Amino acid sequence: MRSTAAALTSMTALAAMSLVAGPAVADPGAAPCALTRTSAHHSLGLDTWNRAYPRPVRTLNAVMVFLSFPDHGTTLTTDQLTGDYFPATSDFFERASYGRFRLVPHPQKQWIRMPKPSTAYGIQRDWAAEDRAAYLRDAVAAADREVDFSQYDIVYFIADPDAPGVDSDATKVVNFDRPIRADGKDLRRIVTVFERHPPDRNVLAHETGHVFDLPDLYHRPTDGKGDWDTYVGDWDVMGSQFGMAPDLFAWHKWKLGWLDASQVDCVQSGSSLHTLLPLAQAPAPGATGGTRLAVIRTGTGSAIAVEARGSAGNDGDTCTEGVLVYRVRNEAASGGGPIEVLDGHPGTEACWDRSVYPPLADAPLEVGEAFTVPGERIRIEVADRTPSGAYTVKITT
């Protein structure tokens, strides 16, 4: 064991949903319509970057550590579980970032044996902090015999999915109030994976999004019942990993550094025309990428965002295309509705056989349609679609 043992004695304060805000660095890609980052967990303000999180604008290396338990003999191989997540997750981010980010997995070939049975840790959704701390303490200590954590930007702990105490609902990113020091490196968060084999589609892309300071966009019913997808439906993997069009919103791509200010139109008062390329459409060879987002500020902490969505890339399974409108709030925390898709067709639904939330499946506006944002003097009209697939949008404020 290298340097982990002493550091683990400080693992008394673990938080699954909160992390003390880290130092900020100004974002050179921000524009006048960028909302400011607030203290809200995973705030969607993007004038600065929280340096407590790795920014995915370069190659990042992720270690995959596979954990077994003494109460179950593993029947799956680590290669099988690696194939559950890669190359699919890397491909998702390669497409979403237009090639600006590369996620490289480093799967360990051996199983790491945990010291206690799987049933000893109380693994479940929203599990007790002391049980979660015990699990991570044992996992880091066991893995440190084989893994040099200093070599990696991201850590995935993947549990034997067939062990009796493993609950797939417990999959999440665990953030530390105080980082763990291992091999001379601060571990600020670990992705704990308890998925079945095969896992939910895009589940690791969703969890990895949290590693990059992206919020949950789903609505969690207070009683555990009801629909979870009322905020954004199918339109972002941070809302649902099962979505038909799970590419990250343009606002997220702007925050992450995959869009720069030249690709964002900040809309002023009056009427203006904007040519928006579909979000998932790859830029033409040699092109700069084109405009992907139009933003209208509606207050110090809110904005209306307008982007085009088409059947390409990560959105290849969508059943509708058009111009999507949504509201962004920088003071809404993860899970509290920081983004809400505005329904361009509130009286209809679509794609009952595939959509996670049919009322929003037909939210985009088609050519010839117009929409007035509720409560705002903002009118959005889709005037045309060019041969290249871009939408001409007139915005009046």
matplotlib code that plots the C-alpha trace (Angstrom):
import matplotlib.pyplot as plt

x = [0.0, 1.5, 0.2, -3.5, -3.7, -3.1, -5.3, -8.3, -8.5, -10.0, -12.8, -15.4, -17.2, -18.5, -21.3, -23.0, -24.6, -22.4, -18.9, -17.3, -16.9, -13.4, -11.3, -12.5, -10.7, -12.1, -13.5, -12.0, -14.9, -17.6, -19.8, -21.9, -24.9, -23.2, -24.7, -22.4, -21.5, -23.1, -22.7, -25.4, -24.2, -23.2, -24.3, -24.9, -23.3, -20.3, -18.4, -15.8, -14.7, -14.6, -11.1, -12.2, -13.4, -11.3, -12.3, -12.7, -10.9, -8.0, -7.3, -8.3, -7.3, -9.8, -8.9, -11.5, -11.2, -13.3, -14.4, -15.4, -16.7, -16.1, -19.8, -19.9, -17.7, -17.4, -18.7, -18.1, -14.7, -13.3, -13.1, -16.9, -17.6, -15.2, -17.1, -20.3, -19.1, -16.3, -15.8, -19.5, -18.8, -15.6, -17.5, -20.3, -18.0, -15.9, -19.1, -20.5, -17.2, -16.7, -13.4, -12.2, -12.2, -10.9, -11.7, -9.2, -10.2, -7.6, -9.3, -7.5, -7.4, -7.8, -10.6, -9.8, -11.2, -13.1, -12.5, -16.2, -19.2, -21.3, -24.2, -22.1, -22.1, -25.8, -25.5, -28.7, -29.9, -29.3, -27.4, -26.2, -23.1, -21.2, -21.9, -20.8, -17.6, -16.8, -17.2, -15.0, -12.4, -12.1, -12.2, -9.4, -7.2, -7.7, -7.1, -4.1, -2.1, -2.5, -3.3, -1.2, -3.9, -1.5, -1.7, -5.4, -7.8, -11.0, -11.7, -14.4, -15.1, -17.2, -18.7, -19.5, -23.0, -24.1, -23.0, -26.1, -25.7, -25.2, -28.1, -27.9, -29.8, -26.7, -24.7, -23.5, -20.6, -19.5, -17.9, -15.6, -15.8, -12.1, -10.1, -8.5, -4.7, -3.5, -0.2, 0.5, -2.7, -6.0, -9.0, -11.9, -14.6, -15.1, -17.7, -19.2, -20.8, -23.3, -25.0, -26.4, -24.8, -25.5, -26.0, -28.4, -27.6, -25.4, -25.3, -21.5, -21.8, -24.3, -22.2, -19.1, -20.9, -21.1, -17.3, -17.2, -19.6, -22.8, -26.0, -28.8, -31.6, -34.3, -37.1, -37.1, -40.6, -40.6, -42.5, -40.4, -43.5, -44.4, -42.5, -38.8, -38.4, -40.7, -37.9, -36.1, -37.5, -35.3, -33.1, -29.9, -28.1, -28.0, -31.8, -32.1, -29.6, -32.5, -33.3, -33.8, -31.7, -29.2, -26.6, -25.6, -27.4, -25.5, -25.4, -23.6, -21.2, -20.5, -19.8, -17.4, -15.4, -16.6, -18.3, -16.6, -18.1, -18.0, -20.5, -22.9, -25.2, -26.1, -29.5, -30.1, -33.5, -35.4, -35.6, -32.6, -31.9, -29.7, -28.5, -28.2, -26.5, -28.1, -26.3, -25.1, -24.1, -20.4, -18.7, -17.6, -13.9, -11.9, -14.9, -14.9, -18.1, -20.7, -23.3, -24.9, -26.7, -28.6, -29.1, -31.5, -30.8, -34.0, -32.5, -29.3, -29.8, -31.8, -31.7, -33.6, -31.5, -32.3, -30.6, -31.3, -31.7, -31.5, -31.1, -27.3, -24.5, -25.7, -29.2, -29.4, -32.4, -34.6, -38.1, -38.5, -36.3, -36.4, -35.5, -35.5, -36.1, -35.3, -34.8, -31.5, -31.2, -27.8, -29.1, -30.9, -28.9, -28.5, -31.9, -33.7, -34.5, -31.5, -32.7, -36.4, -37.4, -40.2, -42.8, -43.4, -46.4, -48.1, -51.3, -49.7, -47.3, -45.1, -43.1, -45.1, -43.2, -39.7, -39.8, -39.0, -41.6, -43.9, -45.2, -41.8, -40.8, -42.3, -41.1, -38.9, -40.4, -40.5, -40.1, -43.0, -43.8, -43.5, -43.5, -43.8, -42.0, -44.4, -44.0, -41.5, -41.6, -39.6, -40.9, -39.1, -39.9, -38.4, -38.1, -36.2, -33.9, -30.9, -29.6, -26.9, -29.5, -29.1, -32.2, -32.8, -34.4, -35.9, -35.9, -37.8, -37.4]
y = [0.0, 3.4, 6.5, 5.9, 4.5, 7.8, 9.8, 7.4, 8.3, 11.7, 10.1, 11.0, 13.7, 12.3, 14.0, 12.4, 15.6, 18.4, 19.7, 22.8, 25.2, 25.2, 28.1, 29.7, 30.5, 33.0, 31.4, 33.1, 31.6, 33.4, 36.0, 38.9, 36.7, 34.1, 33.6, 33.9, 30.8, 30.7, 28.6, 26.2, 22.6, 22.2, 25.7, 26.4, 29.8, 29.6, 32.9, 31.0, 27.3, 25.6, 24.1, 21.5, 19.6, 18.4, 20.3, 18.0, 20.0, 17.6, 13.9, 12.6, 9.1, 7.0, 4.0, 1.2, -0.8, -4.0, -5.0, -8.5, -9.7, -12.7, -13.7, -14.2, -15.9, -13.7, -15.2, -12.3, -11.2, -7.7, -7.6, -8.2, -5.4, -3.1, -3.8, -2.7, 0.9, 1.3, 2.3, 3.5, 6.2, 7.5, 7.6, 9.6, 12.3, 12.3, 13.1, 15.5, 17.5, 17.6, 15.9, 18.4, 15.9, 12.3, 9.9, 7.1, 4.1, 2.1, -1.1, -3.2, -6.8, -8.3, -8.3, -6.5, -8.4, -6.3, -7.3, -7.7, -9.3, -7.2, -7.3, -5.6, -2.2, -1.4, -0.6, 1.2, 4.5, 7.3, 4.8, 5.9, 8.1, 5.8, 2.7, 4.6, 5.8, 2.3, 1.0, 3.6, 3.3, -0.4, 0.0, 2.6, 0.6, -2.6, -1.1, 0.9, -2.3, -2.6, 0.9, 4.0, 6.6, 9.4, 8.4, 9.0, 11.9, 9.9, 6.9, 4.3, 1.7, -1.1, -3.6, -7.3, -6.8, -10.3, -10.0, -10.2, -6.9, -4.8, -2.5, -0.9, 2.2, 3.1, 4.1, 7.7, 10.0, 10.4, 13.8, 14.3, 17.3, 16.7, 15.0, 11.6, 11.6, 8.6, 8.1, 11.8, 12.8, 14.3, 12.2, 14.6, 12.3, 8.6, 7.2, 4.2, 1.8, -0.9, -1.5, -4.8, -6.6, -5.3, -1.8, 1.0, 2.7, 5.8, 5.4, 6.0, 9.1, 10.5, 9.8, 11.1, 14.3, 14.9, 14.6, 17.6, 19.6, 19.0, 18.8, 16.3, 17.6, 15.1, 15.9, 13.6, 13.2, 13.8, 10.5, 8.5, 8.1, 10.0, 11.0, 11.9, 13.4, 16.4, 19.0, 18.1, 14.8, 13.0, 16.0, 15.6, 12.6, 14.5, 14.3, 10.7, 8.1, 6.4, 9.5, 9.3, 12.5, 12.4, 14.8, 17.5, 20.8, 23.5, 25.4, 22.4, 22.3, 26.0, 25.5, 22.6, 24.5, 22.6, 25.8, 29.1, 32.6, 32.8, 30.0, 31.7, 34.5, 36.9, 38.3, 42.0, 43.8, 44.0, 41.4, 39.4, 36.4, 33.5, 30.5, 27.5, 24.3, 21.2, 20.5, 16.9, 17.6, 17.3, 20.5, 20.3, 19.5, 22.7, 24.6, 26.4, 24.8, 27.4, 28.9, 26.4, 28.5, 31.7, 33.2, 35.9, 37.0, 37.4, 38.5, 38.3, 34.6, 33.3, 33.1, 31.6, 29.3, 28.4, 25.6, 23.2, 19.5, 17.0, 13.3, 12.9, 11.8, 11.2, 12.4, 9.8, 8.1, 11.2, 11.0, 14.7, 17.5, 21.3, 24.3, 23.6, 26.3, 26.1, 28.1, 28.1, 29.2, 29.6, 29.5, 26.2, 23.3, 19.9, 18.1, 21.4, 22.2, 24.3, 23.7, 23.4, 22.6, 24.8, 22.8, 24.3, 22.0, 21.9, 20.4, 17.3, 14.4, 12.1, 8.9, 7.0, 3.8, 5.3, 8.5, 8.8, 11.7, 12.0, 15.4, 16.9, 14.6, 17.0, 20.2, 21.4, 24.0, 23.1, 25.3, 27.8, 27.6, 30.3, 30.3, 33.0, 32.3, 32.3, 35.2, 36.9, 39.2, 36.8, 35.4, 32.7, 31.9, 29.2, 30.7, 28.2, 25.2, 25.4, 22.6, 22.0, 21.3, 24.6, 26.4, 30.1, 31.5, 34.9, 36.1, 39.1, 40.6]
z = [0.0, -0.9, 0.7, 1.2, 4.8, 6.6, 4.3, 4.8, 8.4, 7.3, 5.3, 7.8, 5.8, 2.6, 0.6, -2.4, -3.6, -2.4, -2.6, -1.3, -4.2, -5.5, -6.9, -10.1, -13.3, -15.8, -18.9, -22.1, -24.1, -22.1, -23.8, -22.5, -22.2, -20.0, -16.6, -13.6, -11.7, -8.2, -5.1, -6.2, -6.6, -10.3, -11.1, -14.8, -14.6, -17.0, -16.7, -14.6, -14.3, -10.9, -10.8, -8.3, -11.4, -14.4, -17.6, -20.5, -23.2, -23.4, -23.1, -19.7, -18.4, -16.4, -14.3, -14.1, -10.8, -10.6, -7.0, -6.0, -2.6, -0.4, -0.5, -4.3, -6.8, -9.9, -13.1, -15.3, -16.6, -16.3, -20.1, -20.3, -17.9, -19.7, -22.9, -21.2, -21.0, -23.6, -26.3, -26.1, -23.4, -25.1, -28.4, -26.8, -25.6, -28.8, -30.8, -28.2, -28.0, -31.8, -31.1, -28.5, -25.7, -25.5, -22.6, -22.4, -20.2, -18.4, -17.2, -14.6, -15.7, -12.2, -9.7, -6.4, -3.5, -0.9, 2.8, 3.7, 2.1, -0.3, 2.1, 4.8, 3.2, 3.0, -0.7, -2.0, -3.4, -0.9, 1.3, 4.8, 4.8, 7.2, 5.1, 2.0, 3.7, 4.9, 1.3, -0.2, 2.6, 2.0, -1.8, -2.0, 0.5, -1.4, -4.8, -3.8, -3.6, -7.4, -8.7, -8.9, -8.6, -9.5, -13.1, -13.6, -13.9, -13.2, -11.0, -11.7, -9.0, -10.7, -8.3, -9.2, -10.5, -9.4, -5.7, -3.5, -1.7, -4.9, -5.9, -9.3, -8.0, -5.9, -9.0, -8.6, -8.2, -4.6, -3.8, -0.8, 1.5, 1.9, -0.8, -0.2, -0.6, -2.5, -4.3, -3.9, -5.6, -4.3, -5.1, -5.0, -6.3, -7.3, -9.7, -7.9, -10.4, -9.3, -12.7, -13.9, -16.8, -19.4, -17.8, -18.6, -21.9, -21.5, -17.7, -17.5, -19.8, -17.3, -14.3, -16.0, -16.7, -13.0, -12.8, -15.2, -12.9, -14.9, -12.9, -12.8, -15.0, -14.0, -11.6, -8.6, -7.1, -3.4, -2.7, -5.2, -7.4, -10.6, -13.7, -13.4, -16.8, -16.8, -16.9, -20.1, -21.4, -23.9, -24.7, -22.6, -21.1, -17.8, -17.8, -18.8, -20.0, -21.9, -24.0, -27.7, -28.2, -25.3, -26.7, -24.2, -24.5, -26.2, -22.9, -21.4, -24.3, -23.9, -20.2, -20.8, -23.4, -26.5, -27.9, -27.8, -27.8, -31.6, -31.8, -29.4, -30.5, -27.7, -28.7, -28.1, -28.2, -31.4, -34.2, -35.5, -37.7, -36.6, -38.5, -36.1, -37.0, -35.5, -32.2, -33.0, -36.6, -37.0, -38.4, -42.0, -42.6, -42.0, -40.7, -37.3, -36.2, -36.9, -34.6, -32.3, -29.7, -29.3, -25.8, -24.6, -21.0, -19.0, -15.7, -13.6, -13.0, -16.0, -19.8, -22.7, -24.9, -28.5, -30.4, -33.3, -32.9, -35.8, -36.4, -36.3, -33.9, -30.4, -31.4, -34.2, -32.6, -32.2, -33.6, -34.0, -35.3, -35.1, -32.9, -29.2, -26.6, -22.9, -19.8, -17.8, -14.2, -12.6, -9.0, -9.3, -7.9, -9.5, -9.5, -8.9, -12.5, -13.7, -17.2, -18.3, -21.9, -23.1, -25.1, -28.5, -28.9, -25.4, -26.7, -28.3, -27.5, -29.6, -29.7, -27.1, -28.1, -27.4, -25.5, -21.8, -21.6, -24.7, -23.8, -24.5, -27.4, -29.9, -28.1, -31.0, -33.5, -37.2, -40.2, -40.4, -36.7, -34.0, -30.2, -27.6, -24.4, -21.5, -19.2, -21.5, -24.5, -26.6, -29.9, -31.8, -35.4, -37.6, -41.0, -43.0, -43.2, -45.4, -47.7, -45.1, -42.4, -40.5, -39.3, -39.9, -36.8, -36.2, -32.6, -31.5, -28.0]

ax = plt.figure().add_subplot(projection="3d")
ax.plot(x, y, z, "-o")
ax.set_aspect("equal")
plt.show()
